[in-house]
Amino acid sequence: MRPIWNGHITFGLISIPVALHSAVEASERVSFRMLHRKDRAPIVYKKFCSKEDKEVPNDEIVKGYELDDDEYTLVEKEDIEKAEKEAGGSDDMEVLQFVDFGAVNPLTFDHPYYISPRKGGEKAYGVLRDALLEAKQVGIIRFRLRKKPTLGALLPGPKAIALESLRPFEELRDPSRVGVPAHTRKSAEVKMARMLIDQMSGEGWDPAEHPNEYRKSLKKLLASKKRFALEEKAEGQGKERAAENVVDLMEALKKSLGQPRREPRRAAGRRRAGAA
């Protein structure tokens, strides 16, 4: 898999050169493309002005942000670049803190990635993975992804460290707005439900036992369909960045343990998101 990002995981005096890869296999998704039934040519969408009813070139298109109903303000490219610069953030994955996995609301999970070590970081990568597995914790990190400061969670697995980018907590709706009942004292029904849960509990969950039946049925159907080709151009791929050196792992670990703990930065006035 070709990396989409190169940098370091940093915590204490440790700096691990790593690469980021998308964990999603796009070819496994069930997706369709719009074609013209008459000549089987792909359907493309053009940008046009709803007022003048004519196509508009890219250099005449500007972003607009809706402040209130039907009230917008124009946002130029320079405005966005200024906001990205003022937001700050590091080009490396800075570990803010380590927390129990249960402390992270899974509703904030946005997109899954795999992290792999680059040259010189294999040992430190393995140490971090194994330490997180043993502690049953995840690392909360901040880094710049596609020019924007992004929060993420380092999730240790038996083989690789995964990363879930996290949605801003402000985007989550308050679960009380969907009409959930309040907690009650333990009743006989709750005890029976707990017994049923314990009875149905297993050692682990194997997703391979629950394949995508819709995709399976669709592939069977498509196997009997007539095939034809579309003419498309393939885009070139970029080159990977060169690997970088890291400091001595054991020495950096010893020095990092002696450093005072830094409290994670919190923005004033922020409220905590409600857990669903």
Backbone bond lengths (Angstrom), bond angles and torsions (degrees), N, CA, C in turn:
res aa  C-N    CA-C-N  psi(-1)  N-CA   C-N-CA  omega(-1)  CA-C   N-CA-C  phi
1 M - - - 1.457 - - 1.523 109.48 -
2 R 1.331 116.12 131.51 1.455 120.61 179.49 1.528 109.66 -78.95
3 P 1.341 118.66 132.19 1.471 120.12 -178.13 1.517 111.86 -69.88
4 I 1.326 114.79 150.58 1.458 120.73 175.81 1.525 111.49 -105.10
5 W 1.341 117.04 -4.86 1.463 122.18 -178.49 1.519 108.12 -159.20
6 N 1.325 116.70 140.81 1.465 122.71 175.17 1.517 109.03 -127.17
7 G 1.318 117.41 138.61 1.456 120.75 179.06 1.513 110.46 -179.18
8 H 1.340 116.44 -147.85 1.459 121.70 -178.88 1.524 110.64 -133.97
9 I 1.322 115.70 149.72 1.462 121.94 163.16 1.521 105.81 -93.18
10 T 1.338 117.44 123.97 1.460 120.26 -177.38 1.521 110.21 -123.55
11 F 1.327 116.72 134.37 1.457 123.20 171.09 1.514 107.51 -157.69
12 G 1.355 116.15 136.42 1.455 119.02 -172.77 1.518 109.13 60.07
13 L 1.313 116.19 -127.96 1.461 121.11 175.92 1.529 111.41 -103.83
14 I 1.320 116.38 12.19 1.458 121.31 -178.77 1.518 109.81 -88.31
15 S 1.317 116.13 136.68 1.462 121.80 176.57 1.529 107.64 -138.82
16 I 1.334 115.89 111.27 1.463 121.33 -175.11 1.526 109.31 -109.57
17 P 1.330 118.86 116.90 1.470 119.70 177.55 1.529 110.72 -70.99
18 V 1.329 116.30 124.17 1.461 120.90 -175.58 1.524 110.36 -137.35
19 A 1.312 114.37 167.29 1.462 122.31 174.96 1.520 107.99 -128.31
20 L 1.324 116.11 150.57 1.456 122.50 -178.82 1.517 109.90 -110.65
21 H 1.335 116.13 134.07 1.464 122.00 -179.64 1.523 108.90 -129.98
22 S 1.312 117.57 143.54 1.458 120.10 173.85 1.523 108.86 -66.62
23 A 1.330 116.69 136.49 1.464 120.90 -179.65 1.523 112.26 -91.18
24 V 1.320 116.71 -2.54 1.468 120.72 -176.66 1.518 110.20 -97.23
25 E 1.326 116.75 129.35 1.461 122.34 176.45 1.519 108.06 -91.52
26 A 1.337 116.04 101.52 1.461 120.45 -174.34 1.530 112.32 -60.60
27 S 1.336 117.08 -31.90 1.466 119.90 -177.05 1.526 112.30 -68.03
28 E 1.341 118.09 -16.21 1.466 121.42 -179.71 1.525 111.87 -86.54
29 R 1.325 117.07 -8.71 1.455 119.92 179.55 1.531 110.66 -77.21
30 V 1.321 115.10 147.79 1.451 120.22 173.04 1.526 107.38 -87.24
31 S 1.319 116.73 110.25 1.461 120.41 -178.30 1.523 109.26 -143.09
32 F 1.313 115.71 157.44 1.457 121.85 -178.54 1.527 109.44 -129.99
33 R 1.327 115.06 160.15 1.450 121.47 176.24 1.518 108.90 -121.78
34 M 1.322 115.99 139.04 1.452 121.24 -179.83 1.529 110.31 -74.84
35 L 1.344 116.53 127.71 1.461 122.10 179.16 1.528 109.06 -127.08
36 H 1.329 114.33 154.37 1.466 120.58 175.08 1.532 107.62 -80.98
37 R 1.322 116.75 119.42 1.452 119.88 -176.56 1.535 111.64 -57.27
38 K 1.350 117.16 -36.28 1.462 122.06 -174.97 1.522 112.43 -62.58
39 D 1.343 117.78 -51.04 1.476 120.33 -175.97 1.531 112.99 -122.74
40 R 1.352 117.18 5.38 1.469 123.19 177.25 1.519 112.95 61.12
41 A 1.310 116.95 26.60 1.464 121.11 176.91 1.530 108.83 -85.64
42 P 1.350 117.71 146.60 1.470 120.48 179.51 1.530 111.57 -63.03
43 I 1.311 115.54 142.74 1.459 121.89 175.37 1.526 108.21 -86.16
44 V 1.331 117.44 129.32 1.458 121.78 178.29 1.530 108.20 -117.32
45 Y 1.319 115.95 153.42 1.453 121.32 -179.19 1.527 109.61 -107.59
46 K 1.313 115.68 129.62 1.459 121.27 179.76 1.522 109.82 -104.02
47 K 1.329 115.02 149.17 1.457 120.91 177.99 1.530 108.72 -89.11
48 F 1.331 116.35 120.78 1.450 118.60 -179.15 1.521 110.60 -135.66
49 C 1.316 115.90 155.76 1.453 122.86 -179.36 1.527 108.99 -80.48
50 S 1.336 116.43 124.11 1.467 120.49 -178.08 1.531 111.49 -68.72
51 K 1.322 117.25 -22.45 1.456 120.42 -179.64 1.529 111.63 -84.77
52 E 1.331 116.45 -46.65 1.470 120.82 -177.67 1.521 112.39 -90.23
53 D 1.347 116.00 -12.35 1.458 121.69 179.68 1.530 111.43 55.91
54 K 1.335 116.26 48.45 1.458 120.89 177.42 1.524 109.08 -144.72
55 E 1.351 115.48 154.96 1.459 120.96 -179.23 1.520 110.31 -67.02
56 V 1.349 116.35 142.86 1.460 122.32 -176.80 1.526 109.45 -118.57
57 P 1.353 118.31 129.13 1.468 120.45 177.13 1.520 111.18 -69.90
58 N 1.337 116.49 157.51 1.466 121.42 -176.21 1.518 113.51 -58.97
59 D 1.355 117.17 -33.59 1.462 118.94 -177.49 1.527 112.81 -72.62
60 E 1.319 117.77 -5.47 1.461 121.08 176.68 1.534 111.75 -107.48
61 I 1.330 116.60 7.34 1.468 120.75 -178.36 1.523 109.39 -103.66
62 V 1.322 116.47 133.07 1.458 122.27 179.29 1.531 108.20 -129.93
63 K 1.324 117.02 152.99 1.462 121.26 179.65 1.535 109.56 -80.67
64 G 1.315 115.33 145.23 1.456 121.13 175.87 1.513 110.28 -128.17
65 Y 1.350 116.00 138.19 1.467 120.37 -179.62 1.525 108.46 -112.91
66 E 1.342 116.24 127.75 1.458 121.25 -178.05 1.524 110.36 -81.64
67 L 1.328 116.42 114.58 1.460 121.92 179.14 1.527 110.78 -84.41
68 D 1.326 116.59 -50.25 1.457 123.80 175.89 1.523 107.43 -134.29
69 D 1.323 116.02 -176.51 1.461 119.79 179.32 1.522 110.42 -59.00
70 D 1.332 115.17 118.63 1.467 122.44 177.24 1.528 113.82 63.25
71 E 1.318 118.09 17.58 1.459 121.58 175.14 1.522 108.94 -120.33
72 Y 1.331 115.59 122.64 1.460 121.80 -175.20 1.521 110.75 -124.48
73 T 1.322 115.23 162.21 1.453 122.10 168.97 1.521 107.54 -129.85
74 L 1.334 116.34 142.55 1.464 120.00 -179.24 1.523 110.21 -79.10
75 V 1.332 115.74 141.32 1.468 121.89 178.96 1.520 107.57 -125.40
76 E 1.318 115.67 115.08 1.458 120.85 -179.51 1.523 110.59 -85.15
77 K 1.321 115.68 165.65 1.466 121.44 178.66 1.518 110.79 -58.04
78 E 1.339 116.08 -39.29 1.464 121.13 -179.65 1.529 111.28 -64.44
79 D 1.342 117.11 -34.27 1.467 120.72 178.55 1.524 110.87 -64.86
80 I 1.332 115.94 -42.27 1.462 120.42 -179.70 1.525 110.58 -66.56
81 E 1.329 116.78 -42.51 1.465 120.67 178.71 1.519 111.16 -62.57
82 K 1.341 117.06 -38.11 1.464 121.28 178.08 1.521 110.63 -65.19
83 A 1.350 116.38 -42.74 1.463 120.55 179.65 1.526 111.21 -64.43
84 E 1.343 116.46 -39.81 1.463 120.62 178.52 1.525 110.55 -63.87
85 K 1.334 116.86 -38.38 1.459 121.00 -179.66 1.516 110.88 -69.42
86 E 1.346 116.68 -43.23 1.458 120.60 -178.83 1.530 111.86 -68.86
87 A 1.349 117.13 -26.56 1.468 120.41 179.24 1.522 111.69 -67.72
88 G 1.331 116.20 -20.58 1.466 120.52 177.40 1.513 112.69 69.42
89 G 1.326 115.26 -144.32 1.457 119.67 -177.64 1.514 111.38 96.62
90 S 1.323 115.04 158.42 1.458 121.73 -177.93 1.520 110.15 -103.84
91 D 1.324 116.00 151.91 1.459 120.45 175.57 1.526 110.99 -77.88
92 D 1.347 117.10 -6.93 1.455 121.73 175.47 1.525 110.06 -105.83
93 M 1.335 116.66 165.09 1.458 121.57 177.52 1.523 108.75 -84.75
94 E 1.326 115.70 98.95 1.458 121.43 -179.58 1.521 109.20 -87.24
95 V 1.337 116.96 119.03 1.460 120.69 178.33 1.524 108.83 -74.86
96 L 1.329 117.01 119.80 1.460 121.98 179.69 1.524 111.28 -84.39
97 Q 1.342 116.70 -40.57 1.452 121.51 177.41 1.530 109.35 -169.90
98 F 1.330 115.31 166.14 1.458 121.83 174.64 1.527 107.93 -111.21
99 V 1.332 116.43 135.90 1.469 120.93 -176.53 1.516 109.53 -138.01
100 D 1.338 116.35 162.66 1.463 121.01 172.93 1.523 109.22 -63.79
101 F 1.323 116.03 146.77 1.461 119.47 -178.76 1.525 111.40 -57.90
102 G 1.329 117.30 -36.59 1.456 121.12 -178.88 1.515 113.81 -66.14
103 A 1.339 117.68 -13.93 1.465 120.87 -179.97 1.516 112.31 -78.46
104 V 1.338 117.27 -12.67 1.457 121.37 -178.38 1.524 109.30 -98.95
105 N 1.317 116.42 122.57 1.460 121.35 179.39 1.527 108.90 -71.85
106 P 1.338 119.03 116.26 1.474 120.46 -177.86 1.525 113.33 -63.15
107 L 1.336 118.15 -17.27 1.457 120.13 177.47 1.528 111.81 -68.13
108 T 1.330 116.61 -16.86 1.464 119.38 177.92 1.521 112.05 -85.05
109 F 1.346 118.18 -7.91 1.461 120.69 179.66 1.532 109.24 -63.40
110 D 1.314 116.28 128.65 1.463 120.76 -174.44 1.521 112.71 -110.95
111 H 1.341 117.46 -53.44 1.470 120.13 -178.77 1.526 108.96 -150.80
112 P 1.361 117.00 135.21 1.463 120.18 -177.90 1.531 112.93 -89.76
113 Y 1.321 115.30 142.88 1.458 122.33 177.40 1.528 109.08 -136.12
114 Y 1.325 115.26 161.54 1.459 121.62 167.78 1.522 108.40 -108.11
115 I 1.326 115.79 145.05 1.460 121.38 174.18 1.521 107.96 -112.87
116 S 1.326 116.37 130.81 1.464 120.93 177.62 1.530 108.74 -121.60
117 P 1.340 117.27 151.68 1.464 119.28 177.58 1.527 110.83 -77.93
118 R 1.326 115.57 143.93 1.458 119.21 171.25 1.528 108.18 -94.36
119 K 1.302 116.34 176.34 1.460 121.93 -174.81 1.527 110.63 -55.15
120 G 1.320 115.73 128.59 1.452 121.48 179.79 1.518 113.12 94.18
121 G 1.322 118.35 -10.62 1.456 120.15 -177.08 1.508 114.60 -110.80
122 E 1.345 117.38 6.73 1.461 120.50 -174.86 1.538 112.59 -60.56
123 K 1.325 117.45 -45.36 1.457 120.39 -176.47 1.527 111.46 -67.39
124 A 1.335 115.96 -47.94 1.464 119.98 -179.34 1.529 110.95 -63.41
125 Y 1.316 116.58 -37.06 1.468 121.64 177.57 1.531 109.64 -60.73
126 G 1.339 116.51 -47.92 1.457 120.85 -179.78 1.517 112.28 -62.82
127 V 1.337 117.00 -38.78 1.461 120.96 178.66 1.528 110.59 -63.66
128 L 1.340 116.97 -45.08 1.460 120.74 179.79 1.527 110.80 -63.76
129 R 1.321 117.37 -44.70 1.469 121.06 179.36 1.516 110.86 -59.04
130 D 1.338 117.00 -49.54 1.455 120.83 -175.91 1.529 111.43 -68.08
131 A 1.342 116.99 -36.13 1.466 120.31 179.35 1.520 110.75 -66.76
132 L 1.323 117.62 -41.22 1.461 121.25 178.43 1.527 110.86 -65.82
133 L 1.337 117.02 -40.14 1.462 120.59 177.76 1.525 111.19 -62.39
134 E 1.325 115.70 -42.95 1.458 120.23 -178.92 1.523 111.07 -67.05
135 A 1.341 116.59 -39.46 1.462 121.03 -178.96 1.521 112.19 -81.37
136 K 1.348 117.24 -12.02 1.463 122.74 -176.49 1.524 110.90 55.32
137 Q 1.336 114.19 46.43 1.450 120.64 -179.55 1.526 111.07 -127.95
138 V 1.311 115.50 166.48 1.459 122.46 175.90 1.519 108.20 -124.47
139 G 1.312 116.05 157.54 1.454 120.88 178.96 1.521 110.69 -104.02
140 I 1.317 116.96 128.35 1.465 121.60 175.59 1.520 107.52 -91.01
141 I 1.327 116.43 122.08 1.456 120.99 -174.67 1.525 110.72 -125.33
142 R 1.328 114.32 159.61 1.457 121.27 172.55 1.521 107.60 -128.87
143 F 1.338 116.88 135.04 1.456 121.26 176.68 1.515 108.78 -156.46
144 R 1.322 116.35 171.71 1.453 121.11 179.91 1.530 108.75 -97.62
145 L 1.342 114.99 120.64 1.453 121.43 178.07 1.523 107.50 -122.95
146 R 1.327 115.39 121.15 1.473 120.91 -175.53 1.527 110.69 53.08
147 K 1.337 114.88 45.55 1.468 125.19 174.48 1.525 114.59 74.12
148 K 1.333 118.05 -1.53 1.460 120.45 -177.42 1.530 110.74 -112.30
149 P 1.350 117.90 135.61 1.469 119.98 174.65 1.522 109.71 -61.09
150 T 1.326 116.14 129.13 1.459 121.43 -174.09 1.525 110.12 -131.90
151 L 1.335 116.30 135.73 1.457 120.85 172.19 1.519 108.84 -88.17
152 G 1.326 115.80 148.24 1.451 119.82 178.97 1.511 110.85 -150.70
153 A 1.323 116.15 166.92 1.459 122.36 177.63 1.520 108.86 -123.76
154 L 1.337 116.61 123.48 1.460 122.30 175.31 1.522 108.02 -81.53
155 L 1.333 116.76 116.22 1.460 122.07 -176.27 1.524 109.43 -110.79
156 P 1.333 118.81 113.10 1.460 120.13 -178.64 1.516 111.93 -75.21
157 G 1.318 116.95 137.66 1.460 122.64 174.77 1.519 109.32 -123.01
158 P 1.330 117.95 170.97 1.464 120.43 179.10 1.519 113.01 -58.05
159 K 1.332 117.44 -31.06 1.458 121.18 -178.06 1.526 112.82 -109.82
160 A 1.312 116.60 -49.85 1.457 120.24 -172.64 1.515 111.30 -128.42
161 I 1.323 115.19 159.38 1.459 121.56 170.18 1.524 107.02 -87.76
162 A 1.308 115.85 125.45 1.458 119.95 176.28 1.518 109.09 -100.04
163 L 1.313 115.24 164.17 1.458 120.51 176.63 1.518 108.45 -134.52
164 E 1.308 116.35 132.61 1.459 122.12 172.26 1.521 107.25 -111.86
165 S 1.333 116.55 118.90 1.455 118.05 171.58 1.517 107.36 -69.41
166 L 1.335 116.49 143.92 1.458 121.28 -173.67 1.527 111.31 -109.63
167 R 1.321 115.77 133.26 1.456 120.25 173.66 1.525 109.45 -67.53
168 P 1.331 118.34 147.85 1.469 119.97 172.98 1.530 109.74 -59.82
169 F 1.332 116.50 138.37 1.462 119.40 -175.84 1.530 110.96 -63.16
170 E 1.337 117.51 -23.18 1.461 119.59 179.12 1.529 112.40 -63.40
171 E 1.329 117.22 -22.51 1.468 120.34 -177.46 1.524 112.68 -79.02
172 L 1.337 117.34 -15.17 1.463 120.05 -179.31 1.529 110.87 -81.63
173 R 1.313 116.33 134.53 1.449 120.97 176.66 1.529 111.05 -77.46
174 D 1.304 115.93 151.72 1.458 121.68 177.25 1.526 108.26 -69.65
175 P 1.349 119.06 120.93 1.470 120.65 -176.98 1.522 113.37 -62.68
176 S 1.331 117.88 -20.38 1.472 119.15 179.44 1.520 111.58 -67.20
177 R 1.335 116.74 -16.69 1.461 120.31 -178.95 1.535 112.63 -77.47
178 V 1.331 117.60 -9.64 1.469 119.53 -179.13 1.524 112.10 -99.49
179 G 1.352 117.26 5.99 1.462 120.52 173.72 1.515 115.08 80.57
180 V 1.348 117.56 42.34 1.467 120.02 178.43 1.527 109.72 -82.90
181 P 1.349 118.41 147.93 1.474 120.41 -179.03 1.526 111.35 -75.76
182 A 1.324 115.93 155.90 1.463 120.89 177.33 1.529 109.56 -76.10
183 H 1.353 115.68 160.31 1.462 119.71 177.82 1.532 109.81 -68.11
184 T 1.314 115.88 142.51 1.466 121.02 177.89 1.519 109.57 -123.54
185 R 1.312 115.45 167.02 1.461 119.30 176.50 1.525 110.30 -64.19
186 K 1.303 116.77 152.61 1.460 120.97 -178.25 1.520 110.59 -58.47
187 S 1.287 115.27 126.62 1.458 120.91 179.39 1.519 109.44 -114.02
188 A 1.335 115.33 175.22 1.454 119.50 178.22 1.525 110.91 -62.33
189 E 1.350 116.25 -35.38 1.457 120.08 179.65 1.538 111.15 -64.18
190 V 1.347 115.50 -40.92 1.465 119.56 179.64 1.533 110.01 -64.65
191 K 1.323 116.69 -41.47 1.463 120.26 179.28 1.526 111.12 -63.49
192 M 1.346 116.43 -40.88 1.459 119.86 177.84 1.525 111.18 -65.84
193 A 1.337 115.97 -39.85 1.460 119.68 178.20 1.525 110.51 -63.46
194 R 1.339 116.76 -38.92 1.459 120.51 178.36 1.523 110.79 -64.65
195 M 1.330 117.64 -39.05 1.460 121.36 177.95 1.525 110.42 -63.24
196 L 1.347 116.31 -40.43 1.456 120.33 179.53 1.531 110.59 -66.76
197 I 1.336 116.69 -40.29 1.468 120.84 177.72 1.516 110.41 -61.45
198 D 1.340 116.66 -45.30 1.468 120.52 179.13 1.524 110.71 -62.48
199 Q 1.340 116.47 -37.46 1.454 120.51 -179.48 1.525 112.16 -66.78
200 M 1.340 116.29 -34.71 1.462 121.03 -177.66 1.526 112.91 -91.96
201 S 1.330 117.82 0.59 1.465 121.30 -178.35 1.522 110.29 -76.61
202 G 1.325 115.78 145.67 1.461 121.32 178.50 1.509 111.00 -129.92
203 E 1.333 116.08 176.50 1.457 121.26 -178.95 1.520 112.07 -69.88
204 G 1.310 116.75 -32.69 1.460 120.23 -178.34 1.511 110.23 -165.94
205 W 1.314 115.65 169.74 1.461 120.92 -179.30 1.519 109.31 -116.40
206 D 1.326 116.02 126.32 1.456 121.19 179.41 1.528 108.54 -107.02
207 P 1.348 118.10 106.04 1.468 119.82 -178.47 1.521 113.14 -62.93
208 A 1.346 117.13 -20.47 1.466 119.67 179.32 1.526 111.62 -65.38
209 E 1.336 117.37 -18.48 1.460 120.91 178.44 1.530 111.71 -79.92
210 H 1.324 116.12 -6.35 1.463 120.70 -178.61 1.527 109.44 -130.25
211 P 1.328 118.38 69.08 1.468 121.65 -177.58 1.519 111.90 -69.20
212 N 1.321 115.07 166.41 1.463 121.64 178.47 1.534 108.60 -75.88
213 E 1.328 116.38 99.11 1.461 120.41 -176.33 1.531 111.86 -67.29
214 Y 1.333 116.74 -33.57 1.464 120.00 178.74 1.527 110.30 -64.18
215 R 1.332 116.86 -44.88 1.466 120.41 178.74 1.524 110.83 -63.79
216 K 1.336 116.60 -38.83 1.454 121.46 179.14 1.525 111.26 -61.95
217 S 1.339 116.07 -45.20 1.462 120.48 179.58 1.518 111.64 -67.30
218 L 1.336 115.59 -38.45 1.456 120.15 -178.99 1.525 111.31 -66.64
219 K 1.335 117.25 -41.62 1.461 120.72 178.98 1.533 110.60 -63.01
220 K 1.307 116.37 -37.51 1.464 120.20 177.80 1.524 110.79 -63.65
221 L 1.331 115.88 -40.64 1.455 120.64 178.68 1.530 111.13 -67.50
222 L 1.340 116.58 -44.44 1.463 120.65 -176.54 1.524 112.48 -68.46
223 A 1.330 117.49 -24.34 1.455 120.56 -179.92 1.521 112.00 -63.04
224 S 1.339 116.39 -24.21 1.464 120.19 -178.97 1.529 112.53 -94.90
225 K 1.342 117.00 -0.99 1.454 121.28 -177.23 1.525 111.52 -86.99
226 K 1.331 115.96 151.98 1.459 122.17 176.38 1.516 109.60 -72.14
227 R 1.350 116.27 139.89 1.463 121.13 -177.77 1.522 112.02 -103.12
228 F 1.340 115.40 153.01 1.462 121.71 172.49 1.527 107.04 -153.05
229 A 1.329 116.40 160.15 1.463 121.85 -174.00 1.521 111.54 -107.84
230 L 1.353 115.51 148.27 1.460 122.51 172.86 1.519 108.14 -106.23
231 E 1.299 117.05 145.39 1.463 121.25 177.90 1.516 108.68 -89.59
232 E 1.329 115.32 113.22 1.465 120.93 179.32 1.514 109.37 -138.38
233 K 1.335 115.67 151.86 1.461 121.04 179.70 1.518 109.70 -99.03
234 A 1.321 115.17 136.82 1.460 120.23 177.94 1.522 109.93 -88.73
235 E 1.323 115.58 136.55 1.459 119.91 179.16 1.523 110.40 -87.21
236 G 1.330 116.39 149.98 1.461 121.77 -179.48 1.509 112.11 -73.54
237 Q 1.299 116.12 159.96 1.454 122.15 -179.51 1.524 109.10 -108.13
238 G 1.341 114.65 147.14 1.462 119.73 179.02 1.507 111.97 -81.53
239 K 1.315 116.19 167.82 1.464 121.16 -179.40 1.516 110.36 -91.53
240 E 1.318 115.46 151.16 1.452 120.20 178.91 1.524 110.01 -75.30
241 R 1.323 114.72 148.53 1.455 119.13 177.38 1.515 110.38 -73.63
242 A 1.321 116.22 156.97 1.464 121.66 -179.69 1.518 110.43 -71.79
243 A 1.341 116.51 150.21 1.455 121.23 179.70 1.521 110.34 -74.30
244 E 1.359 115.69 158.14 1.452 121.46 -179.07 1.520 109.57 -125.52
245 N 1.361 116.23 160.22 1.451 121.89 -177.51 1.515 110.53 -84.98
246 V 1.340 116.78 158.09 1.463 121.96 175.31 1.520 109.04 -123.85
247 V 1.373 115.98 159.09 1.449 120.15 178.83 1.518 109.10 -73.21
248 D 1.339 117.52 166.34 1.447 122.24 179.14 1.528 109.77 -58.25
249 L 1.336 117.60 124.18 1.451 122.50 -171.34 1.524 112.43 -63.72
250 M 1.339 118.78 -53.01 1.456 121.29 -176.61 1.517 111.74 -61.85
251 E 1.346 117.33 -41.60 1.457 121.10 179.88 1.525 110.71 -64.51
252 A 1.339 116.13 -40.92 1.465 119.99 -179.85 1.525 110.84 -67.30
253 L 1.349 117.32 -37.20 1.455 120.44 177.79 1.522 111.36 -63.45
254 K 1.339 116.55 -43.13 1.461 120.99 -179.83 1.521 111.16 -62.58
255 K 1.342 116.81 -44.62 1.460 120.61 -179.26 1.520 111.40 -68.71
256 S 1.338 116.74 -35.64 1.464 120.06 -178.89 1.521 111.20 -66.63
257 L 1.345 117.51 -34.68 1.459 120.90 -179.71 1.522 111.48 -65.52
258 G 1.331 116.60 -26.47 1.459 120.50 -179.14 1.507 113.90 -85.52
259 Q 1.322 117.61 -5.73 1.451 120.57 -178.25 1.527 110.74 -84.71
260 P 1.363 117.65 146.02 1.470 119.89 176.94 1.512 110.85 -65.53
261 R 1.330 115.18 146.37 1.463 119.61 -178.80 1.519 109.84 -71.79
262 R 1.320 116.50 134.15 1.459 121.46 178.46 1.507 109.04 -97.97
263 E 1.346 115.59 125.51 1.451 119.95 179.37 1.520 110.42 -70.73
264 P 1.333 118.07 139.34 1.469 119.86 178.26 1.511 110.79 -62.53
265 R 1.333 115.94 141.59 1.453 121.33 -179.58 1.517 110.00 -70.77
266 R 1.325 116.42 133.04 1.460 121.88 178.45 1.505 109.43 -124.38
267 A 1.306 116.46 136.13 1.455 120.47 178.42 1.517 108.87 -79.38
268 A 1.352 115.91 137.14 1.453 120.92 -178.51 1.514 111.05 -62.99
269 G 1.329 114.99 140.14 1.466 119.38 173.60 1.520 114.29 82.24
270 R 1.324 117.69 0.41 1.467 118.27 -179.53 1.523 110.48 -77.01
271 R 1.295 116.09 138.63 1.458 120.42 177.06 1.514 108.91 -97.41
272 R 1.298 115.16 158.07 1.459 119.88 179.51 1.508 109.64 -86.04
273 A 1.334 116.18 137.14 1.470 119.64 -179.30 1.515 109.64 -70.99
274 G 1.313 116.15 142.51 1.462 120.78 178.48 1.507 110.87 -75.18
275 A 1.315 115.84 138.70 1.468 119.21 179.37 1.507 109.27 -83.33
276 A 1.345 114.79 139.71 1.467 117.94 -179.00 1.495 109.75 -80.95
